[in-house]
């Protein structure tokens, strides 16, 4: 049995929208450590705006594998992340950066998380 959780939030940044977007979508192998986790990430470039993130993260004695399809819409400061393999397989997360002023911005996040259980 599966069920969906929907949630959203916004967070302000003290940097211009384009700078926030570039930082958020600048994926690299050190992202796992940056998030405070132990593990590794490999990145497969599919096209100039599509990539696959392969993450292996250690949570205590458990190893969690995640494979996410990321589609980046640079002109709209928007991107999606869809879990292909993970404990929340088929979940999709939407991110949009909006300008608040010339020197500040906001990220709006919408999550559709698929949970599996009895």
Buried (B, 14 or more C-beta within 10 A) or exposed (E): EEEEEEEEEEEEBEBBBEEBBBEBBEBEEEBBEEEEBEBEBEBEEEEEBEBBBBBBBEEEEEEEEBBBBBBBBEEEBBBBBBBBEBEBBBBBBBBBBBBEEEEBBBBBEBBBBBEEEE
